[in-house]
Amino acid sequence: MTTRGRFITLEGGEGAGKSTQARFVRDWLSEYGREVVLTREPGGSPLAEAIRGIVLGDWAEGVTASTEVLLMFAARAAHWHTTIAPALAAGRDVVCDRFVDSSYAYQSAGKGVAAAGLKALEKLAIDSHRPDLTLLLDIDPEEGLRRAQARGDENRFEQETLDFMRRVRDGFLARARAEPQRIRVIDAARDADAVSAEISAILAELPDSGA
């Protein structure tokens, strides 16, 4: 009987370094003999990637908060059923750059969409499945936006106001306080190597990590 894989997500505001650390997590797990799928949200399957282009696009008429959240969960449903769930069932670990916590932070805390509505969509889209471990890369929004802008590849979310990003950060930290066993908060203001070292120590605590 195949043992289910582990589902690890990385969360945080703009410029926190999630993509860099997601690759580190993939490489760390692979080094210890795990089969790993690295994916992202929005996206991660052909349909979800198509929706990603819509979500992150700069539309002249704007995108309302309700439209945004419905698109996010449509992409998430496709991603979960096409990519994540089959990989976990086959015994592969899945490392995902953003998942459902981002919706609660961006669309609920950031844009005021009722959390009850998100819970209903979460149940419909992914049957309320949660990651086994979430690494929350926490950074002051001002520094995070500075880093994101320095990369020169701004998307629509990176053009949001500082006040919006502060609400997003508060939303993430509220999630961490509510689920401290799942969500580990990491100071992402440090250099990437220091962040990776802390993540390595957390991964070594996982059952059957091999470390």
KOLZAKOL-161165 format. One record per residue (C-alpha): x, y, z; residue in one letter; residue number from 0. Coordinates in nm, 4 decimals. Example, Ala and Ser with C-alpha at 12.3 -4.5 7.8 and 13.67 -1.06 7.14 Angstrom:
<atom <1.2300; -0.4500; 0.7800>; "A"; 0>,
<atom <1.3670; -0.1060; 0.7140>; "S"; 1>,
This chain:
<atom <0.0000; 0.0000; 0.0000>; "M"; 0>,
<atom <0.1430; 0.3379; -0.1033>; "T"; 1>,
<atom <0.2035; 0.5851; 0.1783>; "T"; 2>,
<atom <0.0471; 0.9228; 0.1098>; "R"; 3>,
<atom <0.2931; 1.1977; 0.0256>; "G"; 4>,
<atom <0.3366; 1.5127; 0.2327>; "R"; 5>,
<atom <0.1815; 1.8409; 0.1322>; "F"; 6>,
<atom <0.3975; 2.1450; 0.2143>; "I"; 7>,
<atom <0.3013; 2.5014; 0.1251>; "T"; 8>,
<atom <0.4860; 2.8313; 0.1369>; "L"; 9>,
<atom <0.2963; 3.1511; 0.2090>; "E"; 10>,
<atom <0.3715; 3.5184; 0.2566>; "G"; 11>,
<atom <0.3317; 3.8635; 0.1095>; "G"; 12>,
<atom <0.4954; 4.0058; -0.2002>; "E"; 13>,
<atom <0.8759; 3.9967; -0.1998>; "G"; 14>,
<atom <0.9017; 3.7421; 0.0820>; "A"; 15>,
<atom <1.1080; 3.4982; -0.1248>; "G"; 16>,
<atom <0.8563; 3.2147; -0.1472>; "K"; 17>,
<atom <0.9610; 3.0920; -0.4903>; "S"; 18>,
<atom <1.3280; 3.0734; -0.3907>; "T"; 19>,
<atom <1.2491; 2.8831; -0.0729>; "Q"; 20>,
<atom <0.9993; 2.6541; -0.2479>; "A"; 21>,
<atom <1.2827; 2.5391; -0.4722>; "R"; 22>,
<atom <1.5000; 2.4918; -0.1635>; "F"; 23>,
<atom <1.2340; 2.2723; -0.0001>; "V"; 24>,
<atom <1.2033; 2.0643; -0.3169>; "R"; 25>,
<atom <1.5793; 2.0151; -0.3354>; "D"; 26>,
<atom <1.6040; 1.9344; 0.0376>; "W"; 27>,
<atom <1.3367; 1.6656; 0.0164>; "L"; 28>,
<atom <1.4847; 1.5235; -0.3044>; "S"; 29>,
<atom <1.8245; 1.4965; -0.1382>; "E"; 30>,
<atom <1.6698; 1.2630; 0.1190>; "Y"; 31>,
<atom <1.5198; 1.0397; -0.1455>; "G"; 32>,
<atom <1.1693; 1.1812; -0.1704>; "R"; 33>,
<atom <0.9858; 1.2161; -0.5001>; "E"; 34>,
<atom <0.8715; 1.5773; -0.5130>; "V"; 35>,
<atom <0.6282; 1.7798; -0.7212>; "V"; 36>,
<atom <0.6918; 2.1560; -0.7147>; "L"; 37>,
<atom <0.3884; 2.3622; -0.8076>; "T"; 38>,
<atom <0.2303; 2.7029; -0.7531>; "R"; 39>,
<atom <-0.0925; 2.8977; -0.7168>; "E"; 40>,
<atom <-0.2680; 3.0344; -0.8976>; "P"; 41>,
<atom <-0.1702; 2.7757; -1.1549>; "G"; 42>,
<atom <-0.0221; 2.4294; -1.1382>; "G"; 43>,
<atom <-0.2338; 2.2611; -1.4072>; "S"; 44>,
<atom <-0.3134; 2.3611; -1.7667>; "P"; 45>,
<atom <-0.6569; 2.4994; -1.6791>; "L"; 46>,
<atom <-0.5333; 2.6650; -1.3594>; "A"; 47>,
<atom <-0.2448; 2.8287; -1.5475>; "E"; 48>,
<atom <-0.4934; 2.9722; -1.7972>; "A"; 49>,
<atom <-0.6937; 3.1165; -1.5081>; "I"; 50>,
<atom <-0.3697; 3.2531; -1.3591>; "R"; 51>,
<atom <-0.3255; 3.4702; -1.6663>; "G"; 52>,
<atom <-0.6695; 3.6168; -1.6074>; "I"; 53>,
<atom <-0.6240; 3.6662; -1.2322>; "V"; 54>,
<atom <-0.2884; 3.8428; -1.2579>; "L"; 55>,
<atom <-0.3737; 4.0430; -1.5683>; "G"; 56>,
<atom <-0.4187; 4.4184; -1.5652>; "D"; 57>,
<atom <-0.7766; 4.4559; -1.6855>; "W"; 58>,
<atom <-0.9050; 4.8001; -1.7826>; "A"; 59>,
<atom <-1.2390; 4.7480; -1.6076>; "E"; 60>,
<atom <-1.0681; 4.6225; -1.2925>; "G"; 61>,
<atom <-1.1337; 4.2986; -1.1066>; "V"; 62>,
<atom <-1.3784; 4.3012; -0.8168>; "T"; 63>,
<atom <-1.2929; 4.1143; -0.4982>; "A"; 64>,
<atom <-1.5754; 3.8651; -0.5560>; "S"; 65>,
<atom <-1.4631; 3.7979; -0.9147>; "T"; 66>,
<atom <-1.1069; 3.7516; -0.7948>; "E"; 67>,
<atom <-1.1934; 3.5022; -0.5233>; "V"; 68>,
<atom <-1.4144; 3.2962; -0.7551>; "L"; 69>,
<atom <-1.1343; 3.2779; -1.0122>; "L"; 70>,
<atom <-0.8834; 3.1800; -0.7441>; "M"; 71>,
<atom <-1.0962; 2.8929; -0.6201>; "F"; 72>,
<atom <-1.1780; 2.7772; -0.9740>; "A"; 73>,
<atom <-0.8036; 2.7552; -1.0393>; "A"; 74>,
<atom <-0.7518; 2.5842; -0.7033>; "R"; 75>,
<atom <-1.0131; 2.3186; -0.7762>; "A"; 76>,
<atom <-0.8466; 2.2333; -1.1084>; "A"; 77>,
<atom <-0.5030; 2.2360; -0.9465>; "H"; 78>,
<atom <-0.6063; 2.0137; -0.6555>; "W"; 79>,
<atom <-0.7852; 1.7489; -0.8601>; "H"; 80>,
<atom <-0.5411; 1.7452; -1.1535>; "T"; 81>,
<atom <-0.2014; 1.7860; -0.9864>; "T"; 82>,
<atom <-0.1926; 1.7828; -0.6067>; "I"; 83>,
<atom <-0.4283; 1.5027; -0.5020>; "A"; 84>,
<atom <-0.2986; 1.2484; -0.7574>; "P"; 85>,
<atom <0.0637; 1.3186; -0.6609>; "A"; 86>,
<atom <-0.0075; 1.2777; -0.2889>; "L"; 87>,
<atom <-0.1997; 0.9553; -0.3520>; "A"; 88>,
<atom <0.0984; 0.8207; -0.5488>; "A"; 89>,
<atom <0.3276; 0.8846; -0.2512>; "G"; 90>,
<atom <0.4965; 1.1963; -0.3859>; "R"; 91>,
<atom <0.5549; 1.5030; -0.1716>; "D"; 92>,
<atom <0.3986; 1.8220; -0.3047>; "V"; 93>,
<atom <0.5603; 2.1620; -0.2457>; "V"; 94>,
<atom <0.3285; 2.4475; -0.3387>; "C"; 95>,
<atom <0.4055; 2.8191; -0.3677>; "D"; 96>,
<atom <0.0796; 2.9550; -0.2168>; "R"; 97>,
<atom <-0.2419; 2.7699; -0.1354>; "F"; 98>,
<atom <-0.5677; 2.8418; 0.0443>; "V"; 99>,
<atom <-0.4132; 3.0576; 0.3201>; "D"; 100>,
<atom <-0.3354; 3.3177; 0.0532>; "S"; 101>,
<atom <-0.7051; 3.3539; -0.0256>; "S"; 102>,
<atom <-0.7875; 3.4229; 0.3379>; "Y"; 103>,
<atom <-0.5032; 3.6768; 0.3572>; "A"; 104>,
<atom <-0.5475; 3.8554; 0.0225>; "Y"; 105>,
<atom <-0.9174; 3.8309; -0.0559>; "Q"; 106>,
<atom <-1.0615; 3.8198; 0.2978>; "S"; 107>,
<atom <-0.8237; 4.0203; 0.5204>; "A"; 108>,
<atom <-0.7005; 4.2348; 0.2323>; "G"; 109>,
<atom <-1.0182; 4.2978; 0.0343>; "K"; 110>,
<atom <-1.2966; 4.2276; 0.2803>; "G"; 111>,
<atom <-1.4539; 3.9136; 0.1324>; "V"; 112>,
<atom <-1.6394; 3.7346; 0.4129>; "A"; 113>,
<atom <-1.4438; 3.4404; 0.5533>; "A"; 114>,
<atom <-1.7651; 3.2349; 0.5611>; "A"; 115>,
<atom <-1.7856; 3.2628; 0.1832>; "G"; 116>,
<atom <-1.4271; 3.1454; 0.1470>; "L"; 117>,
<atom <-1.4948; 2.8466; 0.3729>; "K"; 118>,
<atom <-1.7840; 2.7417; 0.1511>; "A"; 119>,
<atom <-1.5668; 2.7718; -0.1603>; "L"; 120>,
<atom <-1.2842; 2.5840; 0.0122>; "E"; 121>,
<atom <-1.5207; 2.2954; 0.0862>; "K"; 122>,
<atom <-1.6510; 2.2916; -0.2714>; "L"; 123>,
<atom <-1.3127; 2.3255; -0.4434>; "A"; 124>,
<atom <-1.0838; 2.1041; -0.2353>; "I"; 125>,
<atom <-1.3103; 1.9415; 0.0255>; "D"; 126>,
<atom <-1.1339; 2.1556; 0.2889>; "S"; 127>,
<atom <-0.8044; 1.9651; 0.2585>; "H"; 128>,
<atom <-0.5183; 2.1370; 0.4401>; "R"; 129>,
<atom <-0.1401; 2.1145; 0.3987>; "P"; 130>,
<atom <0.0612; 1.9031; 0.6406>; "D"; 131>,
<atom <0.3029; 2.1936; 0.6901>; "L"; 132>,
<atom <0.2890; 2.5591; 0.5935>; "T"; 133>,
<atom <0.5981; 2.7799; 0.5988>; "L"; 134>,
<atom <0.4884; 3.1416; 0.6388>; "L"; 135>,
<atom <0.7632; 3.3766; 0.5232>; "L"; 136>,
<atom <0.6917; 3.6933; 0.7176>; "D"; 137>,
<atom <0.8325; 4.0278; 0.6078>; "I"; 138>,
<atom <0.7452; 4.3912; 0.6677>; "D"; 139>,
<atom <0.5257; 4.4904; 0.3713>; "P"; 140>,
<atom <0.7335; 4.7986; 0.2918>; "E"; 141>,
<atom <1.0490; 4.5896; 0.2567>; "E"; 142>,
<atom <0.8622; 4.3174; 0.0696>; "G"; 143>,
<atom <0.7238; 4.5589; -0.1878>; "L"; 144>,
<atom <1.0684; 4.7159; -0.2294>; "R"; 145>,
<atom <1.2145; 4.3732; -0.3054>; "R"; 146>,
<atom <0.9314; 4.2851; -0.5431>; "A"; 147>,
<atom <0.9699; 4.6108; -0.7336>; "Q"; 148>,
<atom <1.3470; 4.5625; -0.7526>; "A"; 149>,
<atom <1.2871; 4.2345; -0.9376>; "R"; 150>,
<atom <1.1104; 4.4317; -1.2088>; "G"; 151>,
<atom <0.8391; 4.1702; -1.2696>; "D"; 152>,
<atom <0.5439; 4.3273; -1.0931>; "E"; 153>,
<atom <0.2034; 4.1611; -1.1177>; "N"; 154>,
<atom <-0.1274; 4.3198; -1.0239>; "R"; 155>,
<atom <-0.0935; 4.2289; -0.6554>; "F"; 156>,
<atom <0.2495; 4.3874; -0.6310>; "E"; 157>,
<atom <0.0899; 4.7144; -0.7423>; "Q"; 158>,
<atom <-0.1437; 4.7200; -0.4411>; "E"; 159>,
<atom <-0.1074; 4.9831; -0.1687>; "T"; 160>,
<atom <0.1069; 4.9470; 0.1395>; "L"; 161>,
<atom <-0.2056; 4.9543; 0.3581>; "D"; 162>,
<atom <-0.3469; 4.6621; 0.1614>; "F"; 163>,
<atom <-0.0273; 4.4609; 0.2088>; "M"; 164>,
<atom <-0.0345; 4.5342; 0.5818>; "R"; 165>,
<atom <-0.3838; 4.3869; 0.6003>; "R"; 166>,
<atom <-0.2596; 4.0848; 0.4074>; "V"; 167>,
<atom <0.0257; 4.0378; 0.6525>; "R"; 168>,
<atom <-0.2137; 4.0646; 0.9462>; "D"; 169>,
<atom <-0.4346; 3.8051; 0.7788>; "G"; 170>,
<atom <-0.1476; 3.5602; 0.7414>; "F"; 171>,
<atom <-0.0364; 3.6079; 1.1019>; "L"; 172>,
<atom <-0.3929; 3.5568; 1.2252>; "A"; 173>,
<atom <-0.4009; 3.2247; 1.0405>; "R"; 174>,
<atom <-0.0708; 3.1283; 1.2026>; "A"; 175>,
<atom <-0.2037; 3.2076; 1.5495>; "R"; 176>,
<atom <-0.5120; 2.9963; 1.4813>; "A"; 177>,
<atom <-0.3127; 2.6952; 1.3538>; "E"; 178>,
<atom <0.0316; 2.7060; 1.5177>; "P"; 179>,
<atom <0.0958; 2.3340; 1.4695>; "Q"; 180>,
<atom <0.0586; 2.3592; 1.0926>; "R"; 181>,
<atom <0.1852; 2.7099; 1.0182>; "I"; 182>,
<atom <0.5451; 2.7946; 1.1095>; "R"; 183>,
<atom <0.6310; 3.1651; 1.0954>; "V"; 184>,
<atom <0.9776; 3.2449; 0.9582>; "I"; 185>,
<atom <1.1484; 3.5845; 0.9566>; "D"; 186>,
<atom <1.1980; 3.6462; 0.5842>; "A"; 187>,
<atom <1.3731; 3.9820; 0.6272>; "A"; 188>,
<atom <1.7036; 3.7944; 0.6601>; "R"; 189>,
<atom <1.9148; 3.6800; 0.3678>; "D"; 190>,
<atom <1.8008; 3.3737; 0.1744>; "A"; 191>,
<atom <2.0644; 3.1420; 0.3252>; "D"; 192>,
<atom <1.9528; 3.2205; 0.6806>; "A"; 193>,
<atom <1.5902; 3.1584; 0.5870>; "V"; 194>,
<atom <1.6851; 2.8295; 0.4192>; "S"; 195>,
<atom <1.8760; 2.7187; 0.7289>; "A"; 196>,
<atom <1.5685; 2.7689; 0.9476>; "E"; 197>,
<atom <1.3502; 2.5871; 0.6975>; "I"; 198>,
<atom <1.5981; 2.2991; 0.6901>; "S"; 199>,
<atom <1.5693; 2.2630; 1.0678>; "A"; 200>,
<atom <1.1890; 2.2573; 1.0442>; "I"; 201>,
<atom <1.1912; 1.9970; 0.7667>; "L"; 202>,
<atom <1.4241; 1.7779; 0.9720>; "A"; 203>,
<atom <1.1490; 1.7569; 1.2355>; "E"; 204>,
<atom <0.9091; 1.5885; 0.9924>; "L"; 205>,
<atom <0.8396; 1.2186; 1.0505>; "P"; 206>,
<atom <1.0554; 1.0000; 0.8258>; "D"; 207>,
<atom <1.2432; 1.3042; 0.7008>; "S"; 208>,
<atom <1.5620; 1.1026; 0.6653>; "G"; 209>,
<atom <1.7648; 1.3856; 0.8168>; "A"; 210>,
